[in-house]
Amino acid sequence: MIQIFSVRLGKTPRSGPIQLYGYMAARDDMDGLLKYVFNCNRDNPVIMQQDSIIKMTGPKRGIIMLSDVLIEFDMRIKTGEKEEDDDILIDSLMHLDPRISTRPFTIRFDSNCGAVDMCLALVEGAVEAIIEVFISESQSVFNLSLSSLITIREVGKEFQLFHGMVGELGMKCFVVAVPIDNMLHLKFKIGEKGSVSHVLHSCSFNAKLHGSRPVNRLSLRWLAYR
């Protein structure tokens, strides 16, 4: 399975914030459908600075390396009233084959309008961890940061799954590729809006085939693809 750890706005055409929209998605041979890693429409662009992490909105299912995997980009910078006035940040395709590194590595995608850096790895013998975080009680808007740590080829890699304000009840879902018989570590930081202090909570799970283990308001499901 392919695990995308982060997508970063490596370079922008101008100083100061930009309005980013578009999509980045993967297509594997499981069903041929797009698995969106980032997806944001022009009416609701995200405000970004150079060297900022682009908040990933997916994928909702693991990216399976049965053969080549296709990564598609169409990411744009909103600059005017009409779409044709906007700058094209990245508009390209990339093929990943089973020979890619099993250790985390970074690829840079350059254009005349900037660059995007993507950190990823092939996780061999992986199961798909579906992390479902239920927000069942909230008296006010609060800040939530959720990160994950997995070990790949004896190298620990921590990466962010979510960071932002939470004000509504409901469920947030994340997918992580974890080597079988290895541990998945989750780290939660929760703080009040506008406060620098936070509460830290950590939990760990052993990757196994077909099962689930609830912990407080967290539910984990494991799936494997052969």
N, C-alpha and C positions, 0 to 999 in steps of 0.2 A: 504494500500500500504506500501511496505517496502522502507524506505529511508536510503541509505548508505551515511553517512556524510564524512567519511574519511577512507583511508587505509594507514597504517603507517608501515614502516620497523622497527620493534621493536628491533630486535637483528640480528647481522650478525656474521658469523664464524671467521671473521678477522677484524682487524682495517683497516681503510682507505676505499676508495671507492670500490664498487662492480659493476658488469655489470648484471643487472636484466632483465630477459625476461620471456615470458610465458603468462598465462591468468588467470583471475578470472572472473567468470560469474554466473549469476542466471538463474534458469529455473523455470517458474511458469506454472499454468494450463491454461493460456489464449491460448497459442499455442504450448507449449512444447519446444520452441526454446530457445537457449542460448541468454541471454542479457549480453553482455560483459561489465564489469566494468573496467577491465584492459586487454589490449591485445597488446602484443609487440613481434615481432619475434626475433629470435636469431641473425639475421644479423644486427638488429638495436636495441641493448639493451639500456636501460636507465641506466645512471650512478647515483648510489645512495650511500648515507652514512647512517650509523645506525641512527635511530630515525628521518629519513626524511619521509615526506609525499610522498606516491606513487601517481603520477599524474593519475587520473582516466580518461579513454577515453570513458566512457559511464555510465549508459546504455542509449540507444537511445529511449527506451520506459520505462514507469513505471513498477515496479516489483509488480504484483498484488497478494494479499494474499487471493485467493479463498479457498485454502487449504494449504498443506505444500508447502514451497518453497525450492528448492535445490540450494545450493551454491557450485560451483565446483572450485577447485584451482589446477593449475599446474604451479608453479612459480619456476624458476631455476636461478642459478648464473653461468654465463659464466666464465669458468676458463681455458679452453684449446682450442686446434684447433678443436676437435671433440665434438659433443653433448654428447657422452657417458662419456666424461671426466668431464662434468659439475656437480656442486653440486645441489641437489634437495632441494630447500628452503621449499616449501609446495606442497604436492601432496595429496589432501584429498577431502572429500565431507562433507557437513554439511546440516542437515535438520532444517528448521525453521518452526514452527507451529504457528497458530493464538494466542497462549497463550504468545508469547514473549512480552517483555516490550513495553509499549507505551511511555516511556521516553528514551532518548538516553542512550545507554550503549555500552561497549566495550568488544569484545571477542578477546582473544589471541590464535593464532594458532602456536604451538611450533613444532620444529623438531630439529634434531641433527645439522642442518646447520643454525639455526636462528629462528626468530619468526616474525609473521605478526599480527598487531593489526587492527581490523576493528570496527569502531563506527557506529551504526545503530539504528533504532527504527521502530516500527510499527506505521504508521500514520493513525489513524482511520478517516473515513469519508473524505478521501482526494480526491482532484482532481489532475490531472497531469498537471503541468505547463511546457510547451515546450518553452524554452527561446532561441530565435534565435538572435544572435548578428551579424549584418552585418558590415563588414569592407569595406566601400565604397570609402574611400579616405585615402591614406597614402603616404607621401613624403619620409619617411625613416622607418627603423626598429624601433619599439618602444616596451616598456614593458607594458603589460596589466595584471592586477590582477582583477579578478571578484569573489566576494563572495556573498553569499545569507544568509539571516536570516529569519527563520520561528519560530513560537511559537507552541510548542507541550505540551499539558497539563500544560499550564501556564509557561512553561520553554522555554526561548529563546535560540535558537541554531544557531550560525553563522558558516558557513563552506565554504570552498574554492571550486569554480567551475573551475577556470582556473588561472594559473599563468605562464607567460613565455613571450618570445619575439614573436612579430607579425610582419611579413614582407610582407605578401601577402594579396591581397584583397580577399574577399569572406565571407562566413558565418560560424559561429561556433554555434553549437547547444548543449543545455544542458537540462536535464529533472530533475524536482524537484517535490516531493510529498508535497502538501500544504493542510492543513485542510480547508474544505469548510467554507466560511464566515470569514476566517482569512486573514492576510496580508502577502504578500511576499515582502521582502525588498532586493534590489540589491544594491551593492556597487562596483563602478568602480574606480580603481586607474590606471592612465595612466602617463607614464614618458618616457623621452628620454633614449635611450640605453646608459648605463654607468653613468646615472645621479641618484643622491639620491633624488632629488625633484620629485614631482608628482602632478597631478591634480586629485582631488577627486570629484566624482559625484555619487549621490544616487537617487534612485527612488523606489516607492512602488506601489503595485498592490493588489487589493482585489480579493481573490479567488472566482471564479464564474463558473457556468456550461456553456460550449460551447460558446466561444467568443474569441475575440482578441482585443488588444489595443496597437497600435504602439506608441512608444515614441522616437523621433529623429531617430537614426539608430538602435533602439532596437525594436524587434517585439516579442510579447508574445502570445501564444495560450494556451487555457485551454481545457483539455479533462477530462471526468469523466467516471469511470467504476462502473457499478452497479452489 
